[in-house]
Amino acid sequence: MVTQSAEYRAAVSGDVRASVRGSLADPDQRDNTATARIRVLQPKLTVTPKVGTPG
């Protein structure tokens, strides 16, 4: 398991992008990626690959 953590001293803003893929053929791959703008007010982040590996 890989855990990535980050702590910041102040609130931060940024873009988050996520993509998914599966082992079966996907007829519409355009909806497999999303991007959202977020603002983190209590900046502590821990990411663990419970759904899939990072990358």
N, C-alpha and C positions, 0 to 999 in steps of 0.2 A: 504494500500500500504506500502511496505517495501522498503526503500532506503538504500543502503550500499555505503559508501564513504570512500576513502582513499587518502591521500596526502603524498608523499614522498619527501625527500630533494634531492635525487639523482636518476639518471636513474636506473631502475631495470630490470632484466630478469627473466623469469619464464615460466612455462608450463600452458596453459589454456586448460581445458577439458570441453566439453559440451555434453549433452545427451538429446535426445528427445524421447517422447513416445506419443502414441495416443490412442484413445478409440477403434479404429478398429484393427482387427488382422493384424499383420505385417508379411509377409512371409519371410522377410530377415532383422532380427534385428541387423545384424553385421554392417550395415551402419547407425545406429542411434547414434553412439558415435564418436567423433573426438577429437584429441589432437593436439595442435600446440604450438610451442615455440615462445614467443614474447619478444621484448625488448621495454620497455616504456621509451621514451626520455623526454617527458614533463609529469611527473608523477602526474596526477590527474585523479581519477577514480570514477565514479558514476554509480551504477547499480540499475536499477529499474525493477521489474518484469512485463514489458509490454507484454511479450509473455507468460510467465508462472512463477510460484513461484520458488524461489531458492531452490536447494536441489537436 
